Amino acid sequence: MRRVLVILSSLLLVGVLLTPQTSATTSAWYPNPGGDYTNPVVWQDFADGDIIRVGDAYYYSASTMHYSPGAPILRSYNLVDWEYAGHSVPRLDFGSGAYDLNGGRAYVKGIWASSLNHRPSNNTYYWIGCVEFNRTYVYTASAVDGTWAKRSQINTCYYDAGLLIDTDDTMYVAYGNGTISVAQLSPDGLGQVRAQRVFQTPSSVGTLEGARFYKRNGHYYIWLTRPANGQYVLRSTSPWGPYEMRQVLLDMPGPISGGGVPHQGGLVQTPNGDWYYMSFVDAYPGGRVPALAPITWTNDWPSVQTVNGRWGVTYPKPNIQTSRTVAPMIGPDTFTSGSLGHRWEWNHNPDTGRFSTGNGLRLQTATVTGDLYNARNTLTHRIQGPSSTATIELDYAQMTNGDRAGLAMLRDQSAWIGVKRDNGANRVVMTNGLTMNGSWQTTGTGTEAASANISGGQIWLRVNADIRPGSGRQARFSYSTDGSTFLSLGPAFTLNNAWQFFMGYRFGIFNYATQSLGGAVTVRRFDLTTP
C-alpha cells in the first residue's frame, strides 16, 4: 500500500490530475479538520495565480509587473493559510536598463501572468513567462525557497503561459489571447520543439487568455479566463486537439463586497482526490486577491461548487490534516537578517550597493531626482485588506540637504509622509498629488499639503489604508516623535480604484536625493497591523 501511495503521489507531482476515485485509498489518512474558511484566503495583491501541489505543500505563484524580485511564491499546507516562500525571478534581468530605472522605466511591464510547475524526474521547479509580448524566459530551482537561475530565453511570446509536465515527462505550454496555442518544449525544458494553434475563441465568447494546462483521466484541459468576468475550459484527448469548450462561470457573484467576478487562476488536487480552484477577485484599490472554491466533476467536466448561486464567502475547510504551520503574512520586521525576507519587493531592480540589512534597513540615497517614480531603492510591501496600518521607525540623523525619506502609498496616484531636510533643518511633511498618465509617465511630482518642524533624529511614520473595493477609499497619515503618541498630518488621501495600473496600492519605504548623493536613513522597524 505504501508503495502505491508513493506512485500516486509521483503522478500528482507531474501535473497529472487524478480522479477522486483513483486516489480515494488515501482519504482515510486525512480526516476532515472541521470548520470553515473565509474568502479571500489571502487579502493581499497576488494576481494571475498558478497553483501546484508538491508532496504535502501547495505553492501559489503570482505576477508582479515592475517589482523586483518578481514572481513571488506563497506556500500552504492546507490551502487556506499561506506564507511568503520565495521568488522565481530574483532580479528583472530582461535585457533593458529600464528595469533598473536607468535610462528609462518599466512600469506595468515585466512579469505578467506566468506559470510555475515541478518536474519530479529531475526534482526541479520551472518558472516560465513572457516579457513585453516578444520573448519568454525560463527560470529553474531545486527548491522554491532556494536559488533560482535564469536558464534560457525563447524568442517567442508564450503569452499567459500554462505549463504541463505530462505522464511521459514531456513538457507542454498552453498560451495565447483569443488564439490558443500549444508548444512542446525540448527535453530539458529550455527550448521549443514545435508549436501550433489548437483553438480559436468564438466571437460570441470574446477573448480567452490566462491559460493553465492539465491532464486528468486521459483528457487534456486548458483552463482559460474571459477577462474579467468569466472562466472557460477546453478539453481534448490530445495536447494538440481538437478541443471542445465549456463555460465554467460567467458573471458569478464574488465573495468580496464591491469586488469583481472570481476568474483566472488554476486548479489543484489534494492527496485524497478533492479538487479546488484558486481564482482571483478584482478588489481595487487593493489589487487582485486570491479566492478558493471546491470543484466537482461531471462526465469529466469541472464545475465550481457555489453557495446560493455565488462563489461562497465561506466553505468547509479542505479535507486535509497537517501539523505543519506557516508564518504570518503581517507583523513586524526589524531587518536583523543579512537579507530581506520574501515579503519585500523593490520598485524596479535595486541598486544593491546602496542598501543593507542586519542592523535595521539602511537606505543610502541612490538617485538624484525630484520624482519619487524615478527614485531607485523604494522598498514595497503589499497592503493587508480590508484595512491595515503600516508603521516605520525611521532614523533620519544622516540625511543631507535636499533628501526626502519616508513612507508612501504607492501606485499611479500616490501620496507620502516623510522627512525633508533642507538648509540644515528637518520637517515632517505630508505630500500628495504624485500622478502618472496612462503611459505611466509622471504628470505630477507632488504638492506639500502639511508639515511640522522636527528634531532629534528619530521619528515614527504611519499610514492607515482602507483598501475595500470601491471608490472613495482613503489613507490617513500620522507621525510620532516618541513611538507612542501619533499626530495626524495632512488631509486624507483618496485612493484610485481604476484597474489599468494592474497592481494595487502598496506601502513604499523610500529615500532619495534632490541635490546630491551621500545621505542615508535607517529603518529600525516596520510593522503591519490590522484593526
Backbone hydrogen bonds, N-H to C=O, Kabsch-Sander energy under -0.5 kcal/mol:
donor,donor_aa,acceptor,acceptor_aa,energy
5,L,1,M,-2.3
6,V,2,R,-2.1
7,I,3,R,-2.3
8,L,4,V,-2.7
9,S,5,L,-2.6
10,S,6,V,-2.3
11,L,7,I,-2.3
12,L,8,L,-2.1
13,L,9,S,-1.9
14,V,10,S,-1.2
15,G,12,L,-1.7
16,V,11,L,-1.6
17,L,15,G,-0.9
17,L,215,K,-4.0
18,L,16,V,-0.8
23,S,19,T,-1.3
24,A,21,Q,-0.9
26,T,23,S,-1.9
27,S,24,A,-1.7
29,W,26,T,-1.8
30,Y,27,S,-1.7
37,Y,315,Y,-2.7
39,N,313,V,-3.2
41,V,290,P,-0.8
42,V,290,P,-1.1
44,Q,42,V,-1.1
46,F,44,Q,-1.2
46,F,288,R,-1.9
50,D,61,S,-1.9
52,I,59,Y,-2.2
54,V,57,A,-2.9
57,A,54,V,-1.9
58,Y,76,S,-3.3
59,Y,52,I,-2.6
60,Y,74,L,-2.2
61,S,50,D,-2.7
62,A,72,P,-1.6
63,S,47,A,-2.0
64,T,111,I,-1.0
65,M,111,I,-3.1
67,Y,64,T,-2.3
68,S,346,W,-2.5
70,G,89,V,-2.7
73,I,86,G,-2.9
74,L,60,Y,-2.9
75,R,83,E,-2.4
76,S,58,Y,-2.2
77,Y,81,D,-0.5
82,W,80,V,-0.5
83,E,75,R,-1.7
85,A,73,I,-2.9
86,G,73,I,-1.5
88,S,71,A,-2.5
89,V,70,G,-2.0
93,D,91,R,-2.3
94,F,92,L,-1.5
99,Y,96,S,-1.3
100,D,97,G,-1.7
101,L,98,A,-1.6
102,N,97,G,-2.2
103,G,101,L,-0.5
106,A,98,A,-0.6
109,K,106,A,-2.3
111,I,65,M,-1.9
112,W,110,G,-0.8
112,W,130,C,-0.7
114,S,48,D,-0.5
115,S,128,I,-2.4
117,N,126,Y,-2.1
119,R,124,T,-3.1
122,N,119,R,-0.9
123,N,119,R,-0.6
124,T,119,R,-1.8
125,Y,141,A,-3.4
126,Y,117,N,-3.0
127,W,139,Y,-3.0
128,I,115,S,-2.1
129,G,137,Y,-1.9
130,C,158,Y,-0.5
131,V,135,R,-3.1
134,N,131,V,-1.6
135,R,131,V,-1.0
136,T,154,I,-2.8
137,Y,129,G,-2.7
138,V,152,S,-2.2
139,Y,127,W,-2.5
140,T,149,A,-2.1
141,A,125,Y,-1.6
146,G,143,A,-1.8
148,W,146,G,-0.6
149,A,140,T,-2.1
151,R,138,V,-3.3
152,S,138,V,-1.4
154,I,136,T,-3.5
155,N,153,Q,-0.5
156,T,154,I,-2.0
158,Y,156,T,-0.8
159,Y,157,C,-1.5
161,A,113,A,-0.7
161,A,158,Y,-0.8
162,G,174,A,-1.9
164,L,172,Y,-2.9
165,I,14,V,-0.6
166,D,164,L,-0.6
166,D,170,T,-3.1
169,D,166,D,-2.1
172,Y,164,L,-2.8
173,V,183,A,-2.6
174,A,162,G,-2.4
175,Y,181,S,-2.4
176,G,159,Y,-2.6
177,N,179,T,-0.6
178,G,208,L,-3.0
179,T,177,N,-2.0
180,I,178,G,-0.7
180,I,199,F,-2.9
181,S,175,Y,-3.0
182,V,196,Q,-2.4
183,A,173,V,-2.8
184,Q,194,R,-2.9
185,L,171,M,-2.9
185,L,183,A,-0.5
186,S,191,G,-2.5
189,G,186,S,-2.6
193,V,184,Q,-3.5
194,R,184,Q,-1.3
196,Q,182,V,-2.1
198,V,180,I,-3.0
199,F,180,I,-1.7
201,T,178,G,-2.2
201,T,199,F,-0.5
205,V,202,P,-1.6
206,G,202,P,-1.6
207,T,205,V,-0.6
209,E,225,T,-2.1
211,A,160,D,-0.7
212,R,223,W,-1.3
214,Y,221,Y,-2.8
215,K,15,G,-1.2
216,R,219,H,-2.7
219,H,216,R,-2.4
220,Y,236,S,-3.7
221,Y,214,Y,-2.8
222,I,234,L,-1.7
223,W,212,R,-3.0
223,W,221,Y,-0.6
224,L,222,I,-0.5
224,L,232,Y,-2.8
225,T,209,E,-3.3
226,R,230,G,-2.3
229,N,226,R,-2.2
230,G,226,R,-1.9
231,Q,249,L,-2.6
232,Y,224,L,-3.3
233,V,246,R,-2.5
234,L,222,I,-2.5
235,R,244,E,-2.2
236,S,220,Y,-2.0
241,G,238,S,-1.7
243,Y,198,V,-0.6
244,E,235,R,-2.6
246,R,233,V,-2.4
248,V,231,Q,-3.0
249,L,231,Q,-1.9
251,D,229,N,-3.1
257,S,255,P,-0.5
259,G,256,I,-2.5
260,G,282,D,-2.4
261,V,228,A,-0.6
263,H,280,F,-1.9
266,G,278,M,-1.9
268,V,276,Y,-2.1
270,T,274,D,-2.9
273,G,270,T,-1.9
275,W,295,I,-0.6
276,Y,268,V,-2.5
277,Y,293,A,-3.1
278,M,266,G,-2.6
278,M,276,Y,-0.5
279,S,277,Y,-0.8
279,S,291,A,-2.5
280,F,263,H,-2.2
281,V,289,V,-2.3
283,A,287,G,-3.1
286,G,283,A,-1.5
286,G,467,I,-0.6
289,V,281,V,-2.0
291,A,279,S,-1.7
293,A,277,Y,-1.9
295,I,275,W,-2.1
296,T,303,S,-2.5
298,T,301,W,-2.6
301,W,298,T,-1.0
303,S,296,T,-2.4
305,Q,294,P,-2.5
306,T,304,V,-0.5
307,V,310,R,-3.2
308,N,306,T,-0.5
310,R,307,V,-1.1
311,W,253,P,-2.3
315,Y,37,Y,-1.5
317,K,35,G,-2.6
320,I,318,P,-2.7
322,T,320,I,-0.5
331,G,528,L,-1.6
333,D,526,F,-2.5
344,W,341,G,-1.7
345,E,380,T,-1.8
346,W,68,S,-4.5
347,N,378,T,-2.7
348,H,66,H,-1.6
348,H,346,W,-1.0
349,N,99,Y,-3.3
352,T,350,P,-1.0
354,R,351,D,-2.1
355,F,352,T,-0.7
356,S,362,R,-1.6
358,G,335,F,-2.7
359,N,360,G,-0.8
360,G,335,F,-1.1
361,L,523,V,-2.6
362,R,356,S,-2.6
362,R,360,G,-0.8
363,L,361,L,-0.6
363,L,521,V,-2.7
364,Q,354,R,-2.2
364,Q,362,R,-0.6
365,T,519,G,-2.3
366,A,511,N,-0.6
369,T,367,T,-0.7
369,T,513,A,-3.0
372,L,370,G,-0.5
374,N,371,D,-1.8
375,A,371,D,-0.6
375,A,372,L,-1.1
379,L,377,N,-0.7
379,L,509,I,-2.5
380,T,345,E,-3.2
381,H,507,F,-2.3
383,I,505,Y,-0.7
385,G,43,W,-2.7
388,S,465,A,-1.9
389,T,529,T,-2.9
390,A,463,V,-2.6
391,T,527,D,-2.2
392,I,461,L,-2.5
393,E,525,R,-2.4
394,L,392,I,-0.7
394,L,459,I,-3.5
395,D,522,T,-3.0
396,Y,394,L,-0.7
396,Y,457,G,-1.8
397,A,457,G,-0.8
399,M,396,Y,-1.8
402,G,421,R,-3.6
403,D,400,T,-2.2
404,R,512,Y,-2.7
405,A,419,V,-1.9
406,G,510,F,-1.9
407,L,417,I,-3.0
408,A,508,G,-3.1
409,M,415,A,-3.1
410,L,408,A,-0.7
410,L,506,R,-3.2
411,R,409,M,-0.5
414,S,434,L,-2.9
415,A,409,M,-1.4
416,W,431,T,-2.8
417,I,407,L,-2.5
418,G,429,V,-2.4
419,V,405,A,-3.3
420,K,427,R,-2.7
421,R,403,D,-1.9
422,D,420,K,-0.6
422,D,425,A,-2.3
425,A,422,D,-2.1
426,N,454,I,-0.5
427,R,420,K,-2.2
428,V,452,A,-2.8
429,V,418,G,-3.3
430,M,450,A,-2.6
431,T,416,W,-3.0
431,T,429,V,-0.5
432,N,447,T,-2.2
434,L,414,S,-1.7
435,T,433,G,-0.6
435,T,444,G,-1.9
436,M,412,D,-1.7
437,N,441,Q,-2.1
440,W,437,N,-2.0
443,T,435,T,-2.8
444,G,435,T,-1.6
446,G,433,G,-1.0
447,T,432,N,-3.8
449,A,430,M,-3.0
450,A,430,M,-1.3
452,A,428,V,-1.9
454,I,426,N,-1.9
459,I,394,L,-2.3
460,W,480,S,-2.8
461,L,392,I,-2.4
462,R,478,S,-2.6
463,V,390,A,-2.5
464,N,476,R,-2.5
465,A,388,S,-2.9
465,A,463,V,-0.5
466,D,474,Q,-1.9
467,I,386,P,-2.2
467,I,465,A,-0.7
470,G,284,Y,-2.1
475,A,493,F,-2.4
476,R,464,N,-2.3
478,S,462,R,-2.2
479,Y,487,L,-2.1
480,S,460,W,-2.2
486,F,484,S,-0.6
487,L,479,Y,-3.3
489,L,477,F,-2.4
493,F,475,A,-3.1
494,T,492,A,-0.6
495,L,473,R,-3.2
497,N,495,L,-0.5
502,F,499,W,-2.9
503,M,501,F,-2.7
505,Y,285,P,-2.4
506,R,410,L,-1.5
507,F,381,H,-2.5
508,G,408,A,-2.1
509,I,379,L,-3.3
510,F,406,G,-2.1
510,F,508,G,-0.5
512,Y,404,R,-2.6
513,A,367,T,-2.5
514,T,402,G,-0.8
520,A,398,Q,-1.4
521,V,363,L,-1.8
522,T,395,D,-1.9
523,V,361,L,-3.2
524,R,393,E,-2.5
524,R,522,T,-0.8
525,R,393,E,-0.9
526,F,333,D,-2.4
527,D,391,T,-2.2
528,L,331,G,-1.1
529,T,389,T,-2.6
529,T,527,D,-0.5
